[in-house]
Amino acid sequence: MTQVETLPKHIAIIMDGNGRWAKARGLPRFKGHQEGAESVSVITEECARRKIQQLTLYAFSTENWKRPKR
């Protein structure tokens, strides 16, 4: 018997925590963003491979504008 795989047509991902990820590892913030970008690449390729029709990435919140300047 073959197994039928049910996949969604649309996947949405809220990208958050790259800076915290880097900080927890003693790395500069931009390293967290580099890792996040690599994850986006992997996810995008996998969605294409599996024929997911839509991928939404939420990468910036309006709350980020309210953060104190460094």
Secondary structure, 3 states (H helix, E strand, C coil): CCCCCCCCCEEEEECCCHHHHHHHCCCCHHHHHHHHHHHHHHHHHHHHHCCCCEEEEECCCHHHHHCCCC
